[in-house]
Amino acid sequence: MMVHLLFVISHKIVLYILEQNCYSKYITTNGVICMMEELAKVPWAVIAPLIIVQIILMIVALIDLRKIHATNGPKILWVFIIIFANLLGSIAYFIVGRKQS
C-alpha cells in the first residue's frame, strides 16, 4: 500500500515536471509527445559516441576491479563509484583506485 502510494506520488511529480518543461501545444497526460520533441533536439552525433565510450570504460573498469586483488579502498565502494559516477567514476578508478605494486 505504501509503495503504491509512493509510486503514484512520484508519477504525478514527474508528469507535472514534464508538462511544465514542455512548450508544445500537444501536451498529453503522459508527456510522450513532449519527450519525443525534446529527444529530437538532442545532437545524437555528438552524444552517442560519448555514451558508447562511457559504457565500454565502465565494463572494462568493473572487469578489472573483479580481477585485481588489492585496491585503494573497499571494492564495493569502487563498484558504486564506477556505476553511479559514470565516466568520471571509471576514470577515477583507473587513476586512484588501483593499488600500484
Sequence and secondary structure as in RCSB ss.txt:
>XXXX:A:sequence
MMVHLLFVISHKIVLYILEQNCYSKYITTNGVICMMEELAKVPWAVIAPLIIVQIILMIVALIDLRKIHATNGPK
ILWVFIIIFANLLGSIAYFIVGRKQS
>XXXX:A:secstr
 HHHHHHHHHHHHHHHHHHHH   S   TT HHHHHHHHHTS HHHHHHHHHHHHHHHHHHHHHHHH S BSS H
HHHHHHHHHSHHHHHHHIIIIIB   
